Amino acid sequence: MHPDPAQSQPASTSGTLQAAGARKALAGFLISGLLFAFAGAILPAWEHHLTSEYLTITGYFLSAIAGVFLSALLSPRLVRRLGSGGTLAAGCGLAAAALLGLAAATPPAPSFWRMAGLAILCLGADILHTAIFHAITPIYRHDPAATVNLAGILFGAGCLIVAVLIAGTFYIYTVPSILILLAVIPAMFAIHFGRSRFEKRPIPSYLSLKQLLGEIRSPGSVLLSMLVFFQFGNEWSIAGWLPLYLIQRLGMSPASALWMLALYFVSLTLGRVIVQSLLPRFSHSRLMWASMVSAMFGCTILISTSSRVGAGVAVVTVGLGFAAIYPLLVERIGYRFPNYHPGFYNDSVSLALMAGLLAPALLGAIAWKWGLKYTMLIPLLGSIAVFVIVGLIWVEARLSAGAERARSKPSPE
């Protein structure tokens, strides 16, 4: 019996619409990267390189964490009520409004208003995350690895955009003008998402924090979670404090330090592109070990160097070293949770982002207590921790495989 063309057409149209909507939503990671990299890039523009108010910077990052946490409570409800397109537009619109509010709260306005603005900014950014992960389900199910890797590359490109925009306009425009210019980008995406059509699909039951923690009770899952925590903390420690470190320790100008931050994001993003081409040809374990050694070596150079050339070499080495760890980590998570909806990655990424923002918040307290020179020591120690955790994961996998083989052997009669 042949299908009725009149009945098959809507399904085809629906599939095309789902794929088109998913591709549009994937572009939202560009805005996500721009928003989450904003705090580290804007600090010189807020004149924190001229002061030692490091606890205020800690307050900025803690406020950002509060925004992500609030989003974890609100975002699933928004997706159910507004759908993918409405929630994407809401997240971008809220972020644009936060940037405009921050434009009015630049120094000498009290820092409290900037903390509130950063909380709203990250609230909008993580709402955007939730809608993206819901909308990209069709292409994720078709090719999970390519989808997640492309998302990481777009996120890195967004981080690069904010660093380049602030560095390129630092001596040209006032700080409010720079922030208004930045606000235009998510505002345009809000309009685009609001006008786009997204196929309505069943809303998944997102994991609660209790359920998510319940999923990571096994030793292997605990180690993976620790690896996520330390690796994101390492990456965002550099992203949050590199400009201030280079200005106050090496005497760089704010614009030059921001260009170094852009170089870090270029190395991180291009490194991930290069790693994707190397994965089919090289042992993943060797790539992981080589990446961790590179990251530790780069952090050591960054701590000990006194020249701009040395700082540039260190930044590139660290960026390339961190680049391979994320895709290999995603691969490991995919093995551990093979059947999950992409919403699981949304929950995981939200926790990882909170961990990543917690690291630069702690660095503010460390800089206040012991001095700025110790801030870059933390990514080095974090890289060593990642090195140890990967070794433990390797041992745990070997032990689990041995136990599984022992259970599968037929018992002697």
C-alpha positions as CSV (number, residue, x, y, z in Angstrom):
1,M,0.0,0.0,0.0
2,H,1.5,3.3,-1.1
3,P,1.4,6.3,1.2
4,D,-0.9,9.2,0.3
5,P,1.2,12.1,-1.0
6,A,-1.2,14.5,0.7
7,Q,-0.5,12.8,4.0
8,S,3.3,12.5,3.5
9,Q,3.8,16.2,2.5
10,P,3.2,17.7,6.0
11,A,5.7,15.2,7.5
12,S,8.4,16.3,5.0
13,T,7.6,19.9,5.5
14,S,7.7,19.4,9.3
15,G,11.1,17.7,9.0
16,T,12.5,20.5,6.9
17,L,11.2,23.1,9.3
18,Q,12.7,21.3,12.3
19,A,16.2,21.1,10.6
20,A,16.0,24.8,9.5
21,G,15.0,25.9,13.0
22,A,17.7,23.8,14.6
23,R,20.4,25.4,12.4
24,K,19.1,28.8,13.2
25,A,19.1,28.0,16.9
26,L,22.7,26.7,16.7
27,A,23.9,30.2,15.8
28,G,22.7,31.3,19.3
29,F,26.0,29.8,20.7
30,L,27.8,32.7,19.0
31,I,25.8,35.1,21.3
32,S,26.3,32.8,24.3
33,G,30.1,33.0,23.9
34,L,29.9,36.8,23.5
35,L,27.9,37.2,26.7
36,F,29.9,34.8,28.9
37,A,33.2,36.2,27.9
38,F,32.0,39.8,28.5
39,A,33.0,40.0,32.2
40,G,36.7,39.3,31.7
41,A,36.9,41.6,28.6
42,I,35.1,44.6,30.2
43,L,37.2,44.8,33.4
44,P,39.9,47.1,31.9
45,A,37.2,49.3,30.4
46,W,35.7,49.6,33.9
47,E,39.2,50.8,35.0
48,H,39.9,47.8,37.3
49,H,43.5,47.8,36.0
50,L,44.0,51.1,37.9
51,T,42.9,49.8,41.3
52,S,43.3,46.8,43.6
53,E,39.6,46.3,44.2
54,Y,39.8,42.6,43.6
55,L,36.9,41.7,45.8
56,T,34.6,43.8,43.6
57,I,35.6,41.6,40.7
58,T,34.8,38.5,42.8
59,G,31.3,40.1,43.3
60,Y,30.9,40.4,39.5
61,F,31.6,36.7,38.9
62,L,29.4,35.6,41.8
63,S,26.6,37.7,40.4
64,A,27.0,36.0,37.1
65,I,26.8,32.6,38.8
66,A,23.6,33.8,40.5
67,G,22.1,34.6,37.0
68,V,23.0,31.1,35.7
69,F,21.5,29.5,38.8
70,L,18.3,31.5,38.5
71,S,18.0,30.5,34.8
72,A,18.2,26.8,35.7
73,L,15.0,27.3,37.7
74,L,13.1,29.5,35.2
75,S,14.3,28.3,31.7
76,P,12.3,25.0,31.4
77,R,9.1,26.9,32.3
78,L,9.8,29.5,29.7
79,V,10.4,26.9,27.0
80,R,7.1,25.2,27.8
81,R,5.2,28.5,27.7
82,L,7.0,30.4,24.8
83,G,8.4,27.5,22.7
84,S,11.9,27.5,21.2
85,G,11.6,30.7,19.2
86,G,10.0,32.8,21.9
87,T,12.6,31.6,24.5
88,L,15.5,32.3,22.2
89,A,14.2,35.8,21.5
90,A,13.5,36.3,25.3
91,G,17.1,35.3,26.2
92,C,18.7,37.6,23.6
93,G,16.3,40.4,24.4
94,L,17.1,40.2,28.2
95,A,20.8,40.1,27.5
96,A,20.5,43.2,25.2
97,A,18.6,45.0,28.0
98,A,21.3,44.0,30.5
99,L,24.0,45.5,28.3
100,L,22.1,48.7,27.9
101,G,21.7,48.8,31.7
102,L,25.4,48.3,32.2
103,A,26.1,51.1,29.8
104,A,24.3,53.4,32.3
105,A,26.1,51.8,35.2
106,T,29.7,52.4,34.2
107,P,32.1,53.8,36.8
108,P,31.7,56.0,38.9
109,A,28.3,54.4,39.4
110,P,28.2,52.1,42.4
111,S,29.5,48.6,41.6
112,F,26.3,47.1,42.9
113,W,24.5,48.1,39.7
114,R,27.1,46.4,37.6
115,M,26.8,43.2,39.6
116,A,23.0,43.3,39.1
117,G,23.5,43.9,35.4
118,L,25.9,40.9,35.1
119,A,23.4,38.7,36.9
120,I,20.7,39.7,34.4
121,L,23.1,39.3,31.5
122,C,24.0,35.7,32.5
123,L,20.4,35.0,33.2
124,G,19.5,35.9,29.6
125,A,22.5,33.9,28.3
126,D,21.6,30.7,30.1
127,I,17.9,31.1,29.1
128,L,19.3,31.2,25.6
129,H,21.2,28.0,26.2
130,T,18.1,26.1,27.3
131,A,16.2,27.1,24.2
132,I,19.1,26.3,21.9
133,F,19.5,22.8,23.4
134,H,15.8,22.2,22.9
135,A,15.7,23.5,19.4
136,I,18.8,21.6,18.1
137,T,17.4,18.2,18.9
138,P,16.8,17.2,15.2
139,I,20.4,17.8,14.0
140,Y,21.8,16.5,17.3
141,R,20.1,13.2,16.9
142,H,21.4,13.0,13.3
143,D,25.0,13.7,14.2
144,P,25.7,14.4,17.9
145,A,29.5,14.8,17.7
146,A,29.4,17.3,14.8
147,T,26.6,19.3,16.5
148,V,28.4,19.6,19.8
149,N,31.7,20.4,18.2
150,L,30.2,23.1,16.0
151,A,28.5,24.5,19.0
152,G,31.8,24.8,20.8
153,I,33.4,26.5,17.8
154,L,30.6,29.0,17.6
155,F,30.8,29.7,21.3
156,G,34.6,30.3,21.0
157,A,33.9,32.7,18.0
158,G,31.5,34.6,20.2
159,C,34.2,35.0,22.9
160,L,36.6,36.2,20.3
161,I,34.1,38.8,18.9
162,V,33.6,40.5,22.3
163,A,37.4,40.7,23.0
164,V,38.1,42.1,19.5
165,L,35.3,44.6,19.7
166,I,36.3,46.0,23.1
167,A,40.1,46.0,22.1
168,G,39.4,47.7,18.8
169,T,37.2,50.4,20.2
170,F,39.0,50.9,23.5
171,Y,40.6,54.3,22.6
172,I,37.9,55.3,20.1
173,Y,34.6,55.2,21.9
174,T,33.4,55.8,25.5
175,V,32.6,52.7,27.6
176,P,28.8,53.4,27.4
177,S,29.1,53.6,23.6
178,I,31.0,50.3,23.5
179,L,28.3,48.6,25.5
180,I,25.5,50.0,23.4
181,L,27.3,48.7,20.3
182,L,27.5,45.3,21.9
183,A,23.8,45.4,22.9
184,V,22.9,45.7,19.2
185,I,24.2,42.2,18.5
186,P,21.9,40.2,20.8
187,A,19.0,42.7,20.0
188,M,19.3,41.8,16.3
189,F,19.3,38.1,17.1
190,A,16.2,38.6,19.3
191,I,14.4,40.1,16.4
192,H,15.6,37.3,14.1
193,F,14.6,34.6,16.4
194,G,11.2,36.3,17.1
195,R,10.4,36.3,13.4
196,S,11.7,32.8,12.7
197,R,9.4,29.7,12.6
198,F,10.3,26.8,14.9
199,E,8.5,23.4,14.8
200,K,6.5,22.7,18.0
201,R,7.7,19.5,19.6
202,P,7.1,17.9,23.0
203,I,9.0,19.5,25.8
204,P,11.3,17.0,27.5
205,S,11.4,16.6,31.3
206,Y,14.7,18.4,32.1
207,L,16.7,16.9,34.9
208,S,16.4,18.5,38.3
209,L,19.6,19.2,40.2
210,K,18.8,16.2,42.5
211,Q,18.3,13.9,39.5
212,L,21.4,15.2,37.8
213,L,23.5,14.6,40.9
214,G,21.9,11.1,41.1
215,E,23.2,10.3,37.6
216,I,26.8,10.9,38.7
217,R,27.1,8.5,41.6
218,S,29.3,6.0,40.0
219,P,33.1,6.5,40.3
220,G,33.6,7.1,36.6
221,S,30.8,9.7,36.5
222,V,32.1,11.5,39.6
223,L,35.6,11.7,37.9
224,L,34.0,13.0,34.7
225,S,32.2,15.7,36.7
226,M,35.4,16.7,38.5
227,L,37.1,16.9,35.1
228,V,34.3,19.2,33.8
229,F,34.7,21.4,37.0
230,F,38.4,21.8,36.8
231,Q,38.7,22.2,33.0
232,F,36.1,24.9,32.8
233,G,37.6,26.6,35.8
234,N,41.0,26.6,34.1
235,E,39.7,28.0,30.8
236,W,37.6,30.8,32.5
237,S,40.4,31.7,35.0
238,I,42.5,32.7,32.0
239,A,39.5,34.3,30.2
240,G,38.5,36.3,33.3
241,W,41.9,37.5,34.6
242,L,44.3,37.5,31.7
243,P,43.9,41.2,30.7
244,L,44.3,42.5,34.3
245,Y,47.3,40.2,34.9
246,L,49.1,41.4,31.7
247,I,48.4,45.0,32.5
248,Q,49.5,45.0,36.1
249,R,52.2,42.4,36.0
250,L,53.8,43.1,32.6
251,G,52.9,46.8,32.1
252,M,50.9,46.2,28.9
253,S,48.3,48.8,27.7
254,P,44.7,47.8,28.2
255,A,44.1,47.5,24.4
256,S,47.2,45.3,24.0
257,A,46.1,43.0,26.9
258,L,42.7,42.7,25.3
259,W,44.3,41.7,22.0
260,M,46.2,39.0,24.0
261,L,42.8,37.8,25.3
262,A,41.6,37.7,21.7
263,L,44.7,35.6,20.8
264,Y,43.8,33.2,23.6
265,F,40.3,32.7,22.2
266,V,41.7,32.3,18.6
267,S,44.1,29.6,19.9
268,L,41.3,27.9,21.8
269,T,38.8,28.0,18.9
270,L,41.2,27.1,16.0
271,G,42.8,24.5,18.2
272,R,39.4,22.7,18.5
273,V,39.0,22.9,14.7
274,I,42.4,21.3,14.3
275,V,41.7,18.7,16.9
276,Q,38.6,17.6,15.1
277,S,40.7,16.8,12.0
278,L,43.2,14.9,14.1
279,L,40.8,12.7,16.1
280,P,40.3,10.1,13.3
281,R,44.1,9.8,12.8
282,F,45.6,9.8,16.3
283,S,45.0,8.0,19.6
284,H,42.5,10.1,21.7
285,S,44.4,9.2,24.9
286,R,47.7,10.5,23.4
287,L,46.0,13.7,22.3
288,M,44.5,14.2,25.8
289,W,47.9,13.7,27.5
290,A,49.7,16.0,25.0
291,S,47.1,18.7,25.5
292,M,47.4,18.6,29.3
293,V,51.2,18.8,29.1
294,S,50.9,21.8,26.7
295,A,48.5,23.6,29.0
296,M,50.8,23.1,32.1
297,F,53.8,24.2,30.1
298,G,52.0,27.4,28.9
299,C,50.8,28.3,32.4
300,T,54.4,27.9,33.6
301,I,55.6,30.3,30.9
302,L,52.9,32.8,31.7
303,I,53.8,32.8,35.4
304,S,57.5,33.2,34.8
305,T,57.7,35.5,31.7
306,S,58.5,39.2,31.9
307,S,58.1,40.0,28.1
308,R,55.3,40.4,25.7
309,V,56.7,37.8,23.4
310,G,56.8,35.3,26.2
311,A,53.3,36.1,27.2
312,G,52.1,35.6,23.6
313,V,53.8,32.2,23.4
314,A,52.3,31.3,26.7
315,V,48.8,32.3,25.7
316,V,48.9,30.4,22.4
317,T,50.4,27.3,24.2
318,V,47.7,27.4,26.9
319,G,44.9,27.9,24.3
320,L,46.0,25.0,22.1
321,G,46.5,22.9,25.2
322,F,43.0,23.5,26.5
323,A,41.5,23.1,23.0
324,A,41.6,19.3,22.7
325,I,40.3,18.6,26.2
326,Y,36.8,19.8,25.6
327,P,35.9,17.7,22.6
328,L,37.5,14.6,24.2
329,L,35.5,15.3,27.3
330,V,32.3,15.6,25.4
331,E,33.1,12.3,23.8
332,R,33.5,10.7,27.2
333,I,30.2,12.2,28.4
334,G,28.5,10.8,25.3
335,Y,29.8,7.3,26.1
336,R,28.5,7.6,29.7
337,F,25.1,9.1,28.8
338,P,24.4,7.8,25.2
339,N,20.6,8.1,25.2
340,Y,20.0,11.5,26.7
341,H,18.1,14.3,25.1
342,P,20.4,17.4,24.4
343,G,18.7,18.9,27.4
344,F,21.0,16.8,29.5
345,Y,23.9,18.7,28.0
346,N,22.1,22.0,28.9
347,D,22.0,20.9,32.6
348,S,25.7,19.8,32.4
349,V,26.8,23.0,30.7
350,S,24.9,25.2,33.2
351,L,26.8,23.4,36.0
352,A,30.0,23.7,34.1
353,L,29.5,27.4,33.5
354,M,28.8,28.0,37.2
355,A,32.1,26.1,37.9
356,G,33.9,28.1,35.3
357,L,32.6,31.4,36.7
358,L,33.4,30.3,40.3
359,A,37.1,29.9,39.5
360,P,37.6,33.6,38.5
361,A,35.5,34.6,41.5
362,L,37.9,32.7,43.8
363,L,40.9,34.3,42.0
364,G,39.6,37.7,43.1
365,A,39.8,36.7,46.7
366,I,43.3,35.2,46.1
367,A,44.5,38.4,44.5
368,W,43.1,40.4,47.3
369,K,44.7,38.3,50.0
370,W,48.1,37.4,48.4
371,G,48.5,39.5,45.3
372,L,47.8,39.3,41.6
373,K,50.9,37.3,40.8
374,Y,49.2,34.2,42.3
375,T,46.2,34.3,40.0
376,M,47.9,32.5,37.1
377,L,49.2,29.8,39.5
378,I,45.6,28.5,39.9
379,P,45.2,27.5,36.2
380,L,48.5,25.7,36.5
381,L,47.4,23.8,39.6
382,G,44.1,23.2,37.9
383,S,45.8,21.7,34.9
384,I,47.8,19.4,37.1
385,A,44.5,18.3,38.7
386,V,43.1,17.6,35.3
387,F,46.2,15.5,34.5
388,V,45.6,13.5,37.7
389,I,41.9,13.1,37.1
390,V,42.4,11.8,33.6
391,G,44.8,9.2,34.9
392,L,42.2,8.1,37.5
393,I,39.6,7.9,34.7
394,W,41.9,5.7,32.7
395,V,42.5,3.4,35.7
396,E,38.8,3.3,36.5
397,A,38.0,2.4,32.9
398,R,40.5,-0.4,32.9
399,L,39.2,-1.8,36.3
400,S,35.6,-1.6,35.1
401,A,36.5,-3.4,31.8
402,G,38.3,-6.1,33.8
403,A,35.4,-6.6,36.2
404,E,32.9,-6.7,33.2
405,R,35.0,-9.4,31.5
406,A,35.2,-11.4,34.8
407,R,31.4,-11.3,35.1
408,S,30.9,-12.4,31.5
409,K,33.0,-15.5,31.8
410,P,31.0,-18.7,32.2
411,S,31.2,-20.1,35.7
412,P,32.9,-23.6,35.9
413,E,30.6,-26.5,36.4
